[in-house]
Amino acid sequence: MFKQLIIASLAIASIAGAAQAQDTRTVKVSTAGIDTRSEGGALVMLHRIKFAAAAVCGPEPSHEMDRYTQYEPCVQGLTQRTVAQLNNPYLTALLSKSPAQVRQVASAR
């Protein structure tokens, strides 16, 4: 069972000159009105998680190389860690983009 709000603590290491600083941000992702035990609800939740991760990693850089080397890996990593913490079979299957896994989870219910 999910709480009304899940909190994803997102740590991003940044390097300022020779010193390394730890910048920790917390983003609240609402589960209000979502049945995360269904495929449709899990899909909505996954979109909310990705949106929150993008907000933490952003803004999206205009330079293509920065987008591919920094921004997108950041969003993917935060999304994967958050989904792993939630331990929801639908979210995990949707994140892996495996329709067969999603169907398998649905048939197990």
SVG drawing of the C-alpha trace seen along z (x, -y; Angstrom):
<svg xmlns="http://www.w3.org/2000/svg" viewBox="-9 -26 50 41">
<polyline fill="none" stroke="black" stroke-width="0.4" points="0.0,0.0 1.3,-3.4 1.3,-6.5 -0.6,-9.5 2.7,-11.1 6.0,-9.5 9.1,-11.4 12.0,-10.8 15.3,-12.0 17.4,-12.8 21.1,-13.4 23.1,-15.0 26.8,-15.4 28.2,-18.5 31.8,-19.5 32.7,-23.1 36.3,-23.6 38.4,-21.0 35.8,-20.7 32.9,-18.3 29.6,-19.3 26.6,-17.2 23.3,-18.8 20.2,-16.9 16.8,-17.8 13.4,-16.3 10.5,-16.2 7.0,-15.1 5.1,-13.1 1.4,-12.8 -0.5,-9.5 -3.8,-11.2 -6.5,-9.7 -4.3,-7.0 -4.7,-3.3 -1.1,-2.3 -2.1,1.4 -3.5,1.1 -1.6,0.8 -3.3,-2.6 -2.6,-4.0 1.0,-2.8 1.5,-4.5 0.2,-7.8 2.5,-7.4 5.5,-6.6 4.9,-9.8 4.7,-11.8 8.0,-10.3 9.7,-11.1 8.3,-14.7 9.7,-15.1 13.1,-13.7 13.2,-16.0 12.5,-19.0 15.3,-18.0 17.8,-17.3 16.7,-20.3 16.4,-22.6 16.9,-20.6 20.1,-21.9 20.0,-23.4 23.3,-21.8 22.7,-18.3 25.8,-16.8 24.9,-18.0 21.4,-16.6 22.7,-13.1 25.7,-13.0 24.2,-14.7 20.4,-15.5 19.0,-12.2 21.2,-9.9 20.2,-11.9 16.5,-11.6 16.8,-7.9 18.8,-7.2 16.5,-9.0 13.5,-7.4 15.0,-3.9 16.0,-4.4 12.6,-5.8 10.7,-2.9 13.0,-0.4 12.3,-2.0 8.5,-1.7 8.7,2.0 5.6,1.9 5.4,4.7 3.5,2.6 5.9,-0.3 8.9,2.0 7.4,3.7 6.4,0.4 9.8,-1.1 11.4,2.0 9.0,1.4 8.1,5.1 4.4,5.6 4.8,9.3 5.9,8.4 2.9,6.0 0.5,8.7 2.1,11.2 1.7,8.9 -1.9,8.3 -2.7,12.0 -1.1,12.7 -3.6,10.5"/>
</svg>
